[in-house]
Amino acid sequence: MAVSVVPQGSVVIIGAGTQGRRLAYMWSSRGGVVHLVDLDTSQLADAVEYVQQLRDASTMTPQQWGDVQVSSPDSLGSLLQGAWLVVECVPENLALKQKVLTELDELAPEHTIIASNSSSYGIGEIIKGLELKFTIEIMGHESTDPTMIDLLFDRCKHHGFSPFQVRQSSIGYIYNRIWAAIKRETLLALSEGVCEPQEIDAIFKDVLKTTKGPCEQMDIVGLDVVLDIEKHYAEARRGLPEEPLQYLQRMIEGGKLGVKSGGGFYNYKE
């Protein structure tokens, strides 16, 4: 049975990258206060602009939206005192995620739920060896309190998400595993000279009716980030082809990181 009690307080999101800013938009969509925390002030500004763009395209009235406030990590301790949920959304670096979760565990009060958002690491990998008071992710773990999963499901639905439960420990979430296979096969096809990025994206969008194709999506995420994710999958699973990693590595060595560098699969300097 889902928990019906509405938690009081704000949501704190650590990291204003692609996932962090999306979560800030969603968690503020029902009037709640969201604190977006990042060291990079320019990334925070971009995140606020992104949230506003999504709001401008929404049919909701301005009065329905909650407040998204940006902060530096220096104020994290005070922000957590009034938070019912804090979500780690830092880059896909295991040591960094563990460092952040350890700090959150030290600073957050007992009532605050600590969650981790990762594209490729299971929660068991992230908290392995850490002495934490309490950590939770929609993908459960043997030490996760089941009532907390019910609570998160209830709150996610209330804020417009469509929550799903990963029922077994997994390297990556359900969608991430499927998306990883799409990325990997895309990179393999490109490494073999089968086609060009534009052709893959055009076919993908034509068949699935998406707004962006795999190459466009990887450019947005950042090819260095994609490489880190793919490296972890390769370490965790035997038998994956090496060509996609090699292809990405050559692009990165050539200065092509995607949108943030002005060029990846596509040229963004214009």
Contacts in CASP RR format, 6 or more apart in sequence:
PFRMAT RR
TARGET T0000
AUTHOR 0000-0000-0000
METHOD contacts of the structure
MODEL  1
MAVSVVPQGSVVIIGAGTQGRRLAYMWSSRGGVVHLVDLDTSQLADAVEY
VQQLRDASTMTPQQWGDVQVSSPDSLGSLLQGAWLVVECVPENLALKQKV
LTELDELAPEHTIIASNSSSYGIGEIIKGLELKFTIEIMGHESTDPTMID
LLFDRCKHHGFSPFQVRQSSIGYIYNRIWAAIKRETLLALSEGVCEPQEI
DAIFKDVLKTTKGPCEQMDIVGLDVVLDIEKHYAEARRGLPEEPLQYLQR
MIEGGKLGVKSGGGFYNYKE
1 150 0 8 1.000
2 150 0 8 1.000
2 151 0 8 1.000
2 153 0 8 1.000
2 154 0 8 1.000
3 147 0 8 1.000
3 150 0 8 1.000
3 151 0 8 1.000
3 154 0 8 1.000
4 154 0 8 1.000
5 151 0 8 1.000
6 158 0 8 1.000
7 84 0 8 1.000
7 85 0 8 1.000
7 151 0 8 1.000
7 155 0 8 1.000
8 84 0 8 1.000
9 33 0 8 1.000
9 82 0 8 1.000
9 83 0 8 1.000
9 84 0 8 1.000
10 32 0 8 1.000
10 33 0 8 1.000
10 34 0 8 1.000
10 35 0 8 1.000
10 79 0 8 1.000
10 82 0 8 1.000
10 83 0 8 1.000
10 84 0 8 1.000
11 27 0 8 1.000
11 32 0 8 1.000
11 33 0 8 1.000
11 34 0 8 1.000
11 35 0 8 1.000
11 83 0 8 1.000
11 84 0 8 1.000
11 85 0 8 1.000
11 86 0 8 1.000
11 87 0 8 1.000
12 34 0 8 1.000
12 35 0 8 1.000
12 37 0 8 1.000
12 76 0 8 1.000
12 79 0 8 1.000
12 80 0 8 1.000
12 83 0 8 1.000
12 85 0 8 1.000
12 86 0 8 1.000
12 87 0 8 1.000
13 20 0 8 1.000
13 23 0 8 1.000
13 24 0 8 1.000
13 27 0 8 1.000
13 34 0 8 1.000
13 35 0 8 1.000
13 36 0 8 1.000
13 37 0 8 1.000
13 86 0 8 1.000
13 87 0 8 1.000
13 89 0 8 1.000
14 37 0 8 1.000
14 38 0 8 1.000
14 73 0 8 1.000
14 76 0 8 1.000
14 86 0 8 1.000
14 87 0 8 1.000
14 88 0 8 1.000
14 89 0 8 1.000
14 90 0 8 1.000
14 100 0 8 1.000
14 104 0 8 1.000
15 36 0 8 1.000
15 37 0 8 1.000
15 38 0 8 1.000
15 43 0 8 1.000
15 88 0 8 1.000
15 89 0 8 1.000
15 90 0 8 1.000
16 24 0 8 1.000
16 36 0 8 1.000
16 37 0 8 1.000
16 38 0 8 1.000
16 40 0 8 1.000
16 43 0 8 1.000
16 44 0 8 1.000
16 46 0 8 1.000
16 47 0 8 1.000
16 70 0 8 1.000
17 38 0 8 1.000
17 43 0 8 1.000
17 47 0 8 1.000
17 89 0 8 1.000
18 220 0 8 1.000
18 221 0 8 1.000
19 89 0 8 1.000
19 117 0 8 1.000
20 36 0 8 1.000
20 47 0 8 1.000
20 87 0 8 1.000
20 89 0 8 1.000
20 117 0 8 1.000
21 36 0 8 1.000
21 46 0 8 1.000
21 47 0 8 1.000
21 50 0 8 1.000
21 51 0 8 1.000
23 34 0 8 1.000
23 87 0 8 1.000
23 89 0 8 1.000
23 117 0 8 1.000
24 34 0 8 1.000
24 36 0 8 1.000
24 47 0 8 1.000
24 51 0 8 1.000
24 68 0 8 1.000
25 50 0 8 1.000
25 51 0 8 1.000
25 54 0 8 1.000
25 55 0 8 1.000
25 68 0 8 1.000
26 159 0 8 1.000
26 160 0 8 1.000
26 161 0 8 1.000
27 34 0 8 1.000
27 85 0 8 1.000
27 159 0 8 1.000
28 34 0 8 1.000
28 51 0 8 1.000
28 65 0 8 1.000
28 66 0 8 1.000
28 67 0 8 1.000
28 68 0 8 1.000
29 60 0 8 1.000
29 64 0 8 1.000
29 65 0 8 1.000
29 66 0 8 1.000
29 159 0 8 1.000
29 160 0 8 1.000
30 64 0 8 1.000
30 66 0 8 1.000
30 158 0 8 1.000
30 159 0 8 1.000
30 160 0 8 1.000
31 64 0 8 1.000
31 65 0 8 1.000
31 66 0 8 1.000
31 67 0 8 1.000
32 66 0 8 1.000
32 67 0 8 1.000
33 66 0 8 1.000
33 67 0 8 1.000
33 69 0 8 1.000
34 66 0 8 1.000
34 67 0 8 1.000
34 68 0 8 1.000
34 69 0 8 1.000
35 69 0 8 1.000
35 70 0 8 1.000
35 71 0 8 1.000
35 79 0 8 1.000
35 83 0 8 1.000
36 44 0 8 1.000
36 47 0 8 1.000
36 48 0 8 1.000
36 68 0 8 1.000
36 69 0 8 1.000
36 70 0 8 1.000
36 71 0 8 1.000
37 70 0 8 1.000
37 71 0 8 1.000
37 72 0 8 1.000
37 73 0 8 1.000
37 75 0 8 1.000
37 76 0 8 1.000
37 79 0 8 1.000
38 44 0 8 1.000
38 47 0 8 1.000
38 70 0 8 1.000
38 72 0 8 1.000
38 73 0 8 1.000
39 72 0 8 1.000
39 73 0 8 1.000
41 72 0 8 1.000
44 70 0 8 1.000
45 70 0 8 1.000
47 70 0 8 1.000
48 68 0 8 1.000
48 70 0 8 1.000
51 68 0 8 1.000
55 62 0 8 1.000
55 65 0 8 1.000
71 79 0 8 1.000
76 103 0 8 1.000
76 104 0 8 1.000
76 107 0 8 1.000
77 107 0 8 1.000
80 86 0 8 1.000
80 104 0 8 1.000
80 107 0 8 1.000
80 108 0 8 1.000
80 109 0 8 1.000
80 112 0 8 1.000
81 109 0 8 1.000
82 109 0 8 1.000
82 112 0 8 1.000
83 108 0 8 1.000
83 112 0 8 1.000
84 111 0 8 1.000
84 112 0 8 1.000
84 113 0 8 1.000
85 112 0 8 1.000
85 113 0 8 1.000
85 115 0 8 1.000
85 152 0 8 1.000
85 155 0 8 1.000
86 104 0 8 1.000
86 108 0 8 1.000
86 112 0 8 1.000
86 113 0 8 1.000
86 114 0 8 1.000
86 115 0 8 1.000
87 115 0 8 1.000
87 116 0 8 1.000
87 117 0 8 1.000
88 97 0 8 1.000
88 100 0 8 1.000
88 101 0 8 1.000
88 104 0 8 1.000
88 114 0 8 1.000
88 115 0 8 1.000
88 116 0 8 1.000
88 117 0 8 1.000
89 117 0 8 1.000
90 96 0 8 1.000
90 97 0 8 1.000
90 100 0 8 1.000
91 225 0 8 1.000
91 228 0 8 1.000
92 118 0 8 1.000
92 119 0 8 1.000
92 120 0 8 1.000
92 121 0 8 1.000
92 225 0 8 1.000
92 228 0 8 1.000
92 229 0 8 1.000
92 232 0 8 1.000
93 228 0 8 1.000
94 121 0 8 1.000
94 125 0 8 1.000
94 126 0 8 1.000
94 232 0 8 1.000
97 116 0 8 1.000
97 118 0 8 1.000
97 121 0 8 1.000
97 126 0 8 1.000
98 126 0 8 1.000
98 127 0 8 1.000
98 130 0 8 1.000
101 114 0 8 1.000
101 116 0 8 1.000
101 126 0 8 1.000
101 127 0 8 1.000
101 130 0 8 1.000
101 132 0 8 1.000
101 135 0 8 1.000
102 130 0 8 1.000
102 132 0 8 1.000
104 114 0 8 1.000
105 114 0 8 1.000
105 130 0 8 1.000
105 132 0 8 1.000
105 133 0 8 1.000
105 134 0 8 1.000
105 135 0 8 1.000
108 114 0 8 1.000
110 133 0 8 1.000
110 134 0 8 1.000
113 134 0 8 1.000
113 136 0 8 1.000
113 148 0 8 1.000
113 151 0 8 1.000
113 152 0 8 1.000
114 132 0 8 1.000
114 134 0 8 1.000
114 135 0 8 1.000
114 136 0 8 1.000
115 135 0 8 1.000
115 136 0 8 1.000
115 137 0 8 1.000
115 138 0 8 1.000
115 152 0 8 1.000
116 123 0 8 1.000
116 126 0 8 1.000
116 127 0 8 1.000
116 135 0 8 1.000
116 137 0 8 1.000
117 137 0 8 1.000
118 126 0 8 1.000
118 137 0 8 1.000
118 172 0 8 1.000
119 172 0 8 1.000
119 173 0 8 1.000
119 176 0 8 1.000
119 229 0 8 1.000
120 171 0 8 1.000
120 172 0 8 1.000
120 176 0 8 1.000
120 180 0 8 1.000
120 229 0 8 1.000
120 232 0 8 1.000
120 233 0 8 1.000
121 171 0 8 1.000
121 172 0 8 1.000
121 232 0 8 1.000
122 137 0 8 1.000
122 139 0 8 1.000
122 169 0 8 1.000
122 170 0 8 1.000
122 171 0 8 1.000
122 172 0 8 1.000
123 135 0 8 1.000
123 137 0 8 1.000
123 139 0 8 1.000
123 140 0 8 1.000
123 141 0 8 1.000
123 144 0 8 1.000
123 169 0 8 1.000
124 141 0 8 1.000
124 169 0 8 1.000
125 171 0 8 1.000
127 135 0 8 1.000
127 141 0 8 1.000
134 145 0 8 1.000
135 141 0 8 1.000
135 143 0 8 1.000
135 144 0 8 1.000
136 144 0 8 1.000
136 145 0 8 1.000
136 148 0 8 1.000
136 149 0 8 1.000
136 152 0 8 1.000
137 144 0 8 1.000
138 149 0 8 1.000
138 152 0 8 1.000
138 153 0 8 1.000
138 156 0 8 1.000
138 163 0 8 1.000
138 164 0 8 1.000
138 165 0 8 1.000
138 166 0 8 1.000
138 173 0 8 1.000
139 165 0 8 1.000
139 166 0 8 1.000
139 169 0 8 1.000
139 170 0 8 1.000
139 172 0 8 1.000
139 173 0 8 1.000
140 149 0 8 1.000
140 165 0 8 1.000
140 166 0 8 1.000
140 169 0 8 1.000
141 169 0 8 1.000
149 165 0 8 1.000
152 163 0 8 1.000
153 163 0 8 1.000
153 165 0 8 1.000
156 162 0 8 1.000
156 163 0 8 1.000
157 163 0 8 1.000
164 174 0 8 1.000
166 172 0 8 1.000
166 173 0 8 1.000
166 174 0 8 1.000
170 177 0 8 1.000
171 177 0 8 1.000
171 232 0 8 1.000
171 233 0 8 1.000
171 236 0 8 1.000
171 237 0 8 1.000
172 180 0 8 1.000
180 229 0 8 1.000
180 230 0 8 1.000
180 233 0 8 1.000
182 214 0 8 1.000
183 214 0 8 1.000
183 218 0 8 1.000
183 226 0 8 1.000
183 230 0 8 1.000
183 244 0 8 1.000
184 230 0 8 1.000
184 233 0 8 1.000
184 240 0 8 1.000
184 241 0 8 1.000
184 244 0 8 1.000
186 200 0 8 1.000
186 214 0 8 1.000
186 215 0 8 1.000
186 218 0 8 1.000
187 230 0 8 1.000
187 243 0 8 1.000
187 244 0 8 1.000
187 247 0 8 1.000
187 248 0 8 1.000
188 241 0 8 1.000
188 243 0 8 1.000
188 244 0 8 1.000
188 247 0 8 1.000
189 195 0 8 1.000
189 200 0 8 1.000
190 196 0 8 1.000
190 197 0 8 1.000
190 200 0 8 1.000
190 247 0 8 1.000
191 243 0 8 1.000
191 244 0 8 1.000
191 246 0 8 1.000
191 247 0 8 1.000
192 243 0 8 1.000
197 215 0 8 1.000
197 265 0 8 1.000
197 266 0 8 1.000
198 215 0 8 1.000
200 213 0 8 1.000
200 214 0 8 1.000
200 215 0 8 1.000
201 212 0 8 1.000
201 213 0 8 1.000
201 214 0 8 1.000
201 215 0 8 1.000
201 216 0 8 1.000
204 210 0 8 1.000
204 213 0 8 1.000
204 214 0 8 1.000
205 211 0 8 1.000
205 212 0 8 1.000
205 213 0 8 1.000
212 220 0 8 1.000
215 265 0 8 1.000
215 266 0 8 1.000
216 265 0 8 1.000
216 266 0 8 1.000
218 226 0 8 1.000
218 258 0 8 1.000
218 265 0 8 1.000
219 258 0 8 1.000
219 259 0 8 1.000
219 263 0 8 1.000
219 264 0 8 1.000
219 265 0 8 1.000
219 266 0 8 1.000
219 268 0 8 1.000
220 258 0 8 1.000
220 259 0 8 1.000
222 257 0 8 1.000
222 258 0 8 1.000
222 259 0 8 1.000
222 260 0 8 1.000
223 248 0 8 1.000
223 251 0 8 1.000
223 252 0 8 1.000
223 256 0 8 1.000
223 257 0 8 1.000
223 258 0 8 1.000
223 264 0 8 1.000
224 252 0 8 1.000
224 257 0 8 1.000
226 248 0 8 1.000
227 245 0 8 1.000
227 248 0 8 1.000
227 249 0 8 1.000
227 252 0 8 1.000
230 244 0 8 1.000
230 245 0 8 1.000
230 248 0 8 1.000
231 245 0 8 1.000
233 240 0 8 1.000
234 240 0 8 1.000
234 242 0 8 1.000
234 245 0 8 1.000
251 264 0 8 1.000
255 261 0 8 1.000
256 263 0 8 1.000
256 264 0 8 1.000
256 265 0 8 1.000
257 263 0 8 1.000
257 264 0 8 1.000
258 264 0 8 1.000
258 265 0 8 1.000
258 266 0 8 1.000
258 268 0 8 1.000
259 268 0 8 1.000
262 268 0 8 1.000
262 269 0 8 1.000
263 269 0 8 1.000
END
